[in-house]
Amino acid sequence: MSSDSEAATDATTGGPVGDPAGAVTPFTVDVPAEALDDLRSRLAATRWPEGETVDDWSQGVPLAYAREVAEYWADGYDWPARQARMNRFDHVTTEIDGLDIHAIHQRSPNEGAMPLLITHGWPGSVVEFDKIIGPLVDPASHGGDPSDAFHVVCPSLPGYGFSGKPTGTGWGVERIAAAWDQLMARLGYDRYGAQGGDWGAAVTTQLGRLGGQGEAGCIAIHTNMPLGRPTEQAKTDPTEADKAAFAGAGYYREWDSGYSTQQRTRPQTLGYGLVDSPVGQMSWILEKFWAWTDCGHPDGHPENAISRDELLDNIMLYWLNGAGASSGRLYWESFGNMAGSGRVEVPTGVASFPREIVRVPRSWCEDRYDITHWTDMERGGHFAAFEQPEAFVADLRRFFATVR
């Protein structure tokens, strides 16, 4: 087993993942009791800092809330039940370009279903899609039309979740997109749609640029975080939407981008604390779920948008697999060129959520994408599928119905 595979299976008992010959191997999330005992002992031994000197989140996750979640994580959170929930989906692993890749691969009972590749970002994971996979795969069982069915593939990014950890440089957005196209071909799909937000938006955008040039063929893309840039008109005579986008970008640079600066410059240094301390990893992620969800700002709470169990499900995929450093390296690899270059010529759908980090106007995106569908959503933020699953699914159905 390669060191990549060892990293991906530290918290599992299912044996090796991937296969040098390119086989697709069934995978079960199966965390040993020793890993859970270690987590609880580390939580109990946490060395806590003093509390913040403000009465809000402006200095980060408040001490009282961090302690509350940590205590629940140790004594109230039911990992075996959450693990069983994850395992109600079909998981697979396969080796691509020397790296073990994990994915949920849920086929629809409708053989005419459209293959759909959905990619997460940071600080997310495949658990973001827990509430949308069922309705996408089997719409008839969820009050929908069987003709809207999808075969769903949700891979874990390299260095995230149960995928392997790259041991060399080069695993940036373009390489991931090429690997995802190979994954779809290996799963038996010769044409597919793609969807993503955050880093998933960058990978999905690149898949759209590839179009039919890969081993399979991406025929259309949908994103909840389009990678737009200001138009000249926006700079000289901005509309209200332009002004709001500029303000959002300014706030992000001044108050919200410290995590990305650290991860794109020194992810290894950061990783020592995140991989060693569960409270460190928990807080690093929780803060962004407060900042980027539609949870009732300015005085909102992350659990207004996503339940505590769901938040911990996501954190567990980072903690169990020691992904604090390896997930951050994607910023080191690609943050300076996240949007890539070249126009997406395949049909593109956009769901624009009001609490996205920066809600860019359609005009900023037209030169980068062939936009054929745009929806201004009423509620929701950066973690769209997690926060607003019904609205998210409905928009995917409407867009992809135009390209089936």
N, C-alpha and C positions, 0 to 999 in steps of 0.2 A: 504494500500500500504506500502511495506517495505521501509526502508530508502534507500536501493539500488535502488529501482524503482524510488523513488523521485529524486534521483541524476540523473538518466538517463532521466527524463522527465522535468527537470528544464526549458529547452529551447523549449519545445514542447507544443502543445495544444491538442494532440491526446489522452489524457487520460492515464490510467495505461498501462504499458508494461508487458508482460509475463503473466503466469498463473500458479498457484500452481499445477494444475492438469496436466501440461505438454502440454497444447494446444499451437499451433502456431498461433499467432495473427498478422494480417496485421498491418503495421506501415507506417505512413506518416511523413516525415520531415516537421514540421510546426512550425516555430519559431515566437513567438509573437512580435508585433511591439515594446513592451516595452523593450525587450531584445536588439533590434537593437538601440533604443534610448539610452539605458544605454551604449552600446558600443561606440556610437558616443560621448557621453558626457565624457566618460573616455579618449577617444583618444584626445579630445580637451583639457583636463586638464592634459595631460602628463607633468611630470616634467623631462625635458631632461637633460642628462649629457653633459659635454663638449665634444668636438670632439676628435677623436683619434689623436695620435701624429705621425702617419705614414700615408702614402698615399696609403695603400692597406688594405686587410682584415686581416692582421696578428694579430691585436688586437681584432678582432671580426667584427660585422656588422658595416660598416661606418655610422657615424651620418647622413650624407646627404641622403644616401639611406634609412635608417630607417625612416627618416622624410618623404621622398617621398612616401614610401609604406603606412605609417600611414595616410597621407593626402588622398591618393587614397582610402584606406580602408574606411575612413569616408565619402568621398564625391563622389567617382567615382565607387566604387565596387557595383554591382547590386545584392544584396543577393537574392531578390525574383526570379530573373532569374536563378541564380545558384541553388537555392533550387528546382526550377521546373526541372532543368536538373537532379539533384539527384533523383527526384521523378519519372523520366521516367522509372526507374527500380522498381521492386517489392521488398519491404522491409518487414521484419517480425521481431517479437520478440517472445521469449519463455523463460521460466524459467528453468534453469538447475542447479542442485546442490545448490539451494537457491539463484541464481543470474540471473537477467534478461539479456539475450543475444540478441543483435541486429544483423541482417544479411541482406545483399542483397541476395535474392533467385530468380534468373532469369532462368526460364525453357526454354529450346529450343523448337521450333516448331517441331523439329525432335524427335519423341518419342524414337528412338534408340540412343539418345545422351548419352554420358558418363558423369556421375556426377563428378564435379571437385570442390574441396574445396580450396580456395585461401586465404591465411592469410597475413596480413600486419605486419609491425613492428613499431618501434619508430624512427623518429617523423612522421610516416605516418598514413594512415587511409584508409578506403574503397574507398575514392575518388581517390586514386592512380590507381584504376582499371577502371576508367570511360571510357577510350578509348579502353579497351580490351574486355569488357563484350559483347558488340554487336557482334564483329567478332567471338568470341568463341561460343556464343549461336546460332547465325544464320549465319554461314559462307557463305551460298549461296547468301545472301544479301550483302556480302562484298567481292565478287569475289573469294570465296573459294569453297571447296567441301563439300556438305551436310554431307558426312560420317565423317567429322571432328568435328561435333557439340558436344557441352557440355551443360549440365545443370550446371549453375554456382552458387556457394554459397560462399559469401564473408562475414564472420563474423567480427564484431568489437571486438577486444581483451577486456577482463575484465578491466574496468577502462578507456577505450578509447571510443571515439565517443558516440554513443547512447546506448552502453551496460551499465549495472549497475556497480557500484563501490563496490568492496569487502569491507566488514566491519570487516573482520578478516583476519588473515594470512593464507597462504597455497595456494594462487592462483598463483602457478608457472607454468612452462612449462608443466610438466607432467599432472597436473590437467586440464590445458587448453586443452591439446591434448585429454584427456578422455572426456571432455565436448564436444569438436568438433566432436568426433566419435558419441557421443550420439545425437548431433544435426543432423548429417547426417542420422542416423537411424530414428529420429523423422520426418525428412522431406521425408522419404519414400525410402531411398537409402540403399541397402544392400551391395553394393560394389562401390568404388569411388577412384579417384586419388586425390592427394593433391599437392599443390604448395605453396612456400613461400620464402620470403627474410627477412633478419634482424631477429627480433623475430619470424616472420613467418617461417623462415628457421629452427629455433629451434623447434617450434611446429610441423612443417611438418616432420622433422627428427624423432621426437618422434612418430608421427603417423605411419611413416614407420616401426619403431620398433614394434609397436602394430600389424601391419599387419592385419590379420584376427581375432585377439584375442578380439577385441572390440565388441560393439553391432552391428556395421556395419563391413565393412572390407576395409581397405586401401590396394589397390592392387599395387600401384606404386606411386612414388613421383618425383617431379621436383623442383629444387631450383636454384635461382640465387645467393645464398650466401652459398656454401657448407662449412660445419664446419670441416675443415681439421686441421691436426697438422703435424709439420715437421717430416720427416722420419730421421732415423739415418744417412742415406747416405746424406741427405740434410745438416745435421749438420757438416759432416766431409768433404764432397766433393760436395759442392753445384753447381748446374747448374745455368744458368743465370735466369731462372724462380724462382729457390729457392732464389737467392740473391735478386731479386725484391720483393718477398714476405717478406723476412726478413726485407728489407728496409721499406716496407709499414707498417709492424707491429711496427717497431721502431719509425717511424714518428707518428703513431697513439698513441703510449704510451706517447711520449714526447709532442706532440702538439695538439692532437685531442681527448683526452679521458677525459677531465675534466668534461664534462657533465655526463659521465657514473659513474665516481667516486662519484659525488654529488648524483646522483639518486640511486646508490646502497648503499649509506651510510646514507644520510639524505634527502630522498625525501620530507618529511613533511616540513622541513625548506624551501626548495626551493619552495614548492607549494604556500606559502603565497604570494610571489611576482608574480608568474605566474598566479594565479587565480585572483589576484587583478588588475593586469596591463595588458591590451591588448598588449601594445608595448613590455612589458617584455616577454609575451608568443610568440608574433610574432618574436622577435629577437632570442629567444632561439631556435626556429625552423628554421628560415631563414638561420642562420649561417651554419647549417648542409646541407641545400640544396645547398649552395655555395660549401661547402667542399666536398660533396660526389656525386655530379652530374658531368657528362661529359660536363662541361660548358666552356671549354677552358682555363684550368689552365696553368700557374700560375696566369694569369691576368683575369681569366674568371668572368662571371656574372651569377647568378642563372637563370635569365630569358633567357639566351641563351639556356637553357635546358628545362625549364618549364615556362609557361606563368604566369604573375602576378595573373590573376584571379584564375588559378589552385593552385598556392601557397596559396592564401588566402582561397580558398575552404577548403584546408587541415587544415590551421590554425583555421578556424572557428569551425571545429569539436572539437578542443581542447578548444577554448575560450568559446563557447556557453555552453559546458557541464562542465566547470570548471575542466578540466582533468589534470591540471598541476602537482598535487601531485599524483593522482590515477594512471596516466600513468607511472610515474617514479617508482612506487612501484614494478613494474615487475622486475626492476633491483635489487631492494632490495631482492626480492624473489629468483631470478634465475641467476643473472649475473655470480656468481662464478661457476656455473655448466650449462652454456648455452647449451653446446654441449651434455650433458647427457652422459649416458654410454650404451654400447652395440652396436652391429652392425645392420645396416639396411639391411635386407635380401631381401626386395622387390626391383624390378627394379628401378633404380634411374637415372634420367636425370639431367644434369647440363648445365646451360647457364652461361658462365663465361664472365662478362663484364669488359672492360678495366679499368674503373674508380671505381670499387668496393673498399671499404675501404681497404681491404687486398685481393689481387687477388691470392688465393692459387692455386698451381699447382695440377693437377690431382693426382699425386703420393702421395700427402699429404692426399688425401680423400679416397683412395682405401681400407684402412683398416676399414673405418667407414661405407662405402656404397657399395652396389652392383651396381657399375656404368656401365650402358649399353649404355649410350648416353652422349656425352660431346661436347659442341660447344664453341669455342672461338669467342665471338661476336666482331664485328668490332668497334662499338661505344656504349656508354651508361655507366651508373654508378650504384650507389646503388639503385636508385628508378627506376628500369628497366622498369616496365610496364608503368610508367608515362613518361619516357624519350624516350623509343624506342618501342612503342606499336606494330608496325607491325612486327619487328624482334622478339619481345617477343612472340607474338601469333604464328608466324611461327615455332618457336622452340618448343613450347608446342604441336602444332599439330604433328610435326615430331616425338617427343618422344612418346606421348601417342598413336599414331597410332601403335606403336610396342607392346602395351599391351592391346588394346581394345578386 
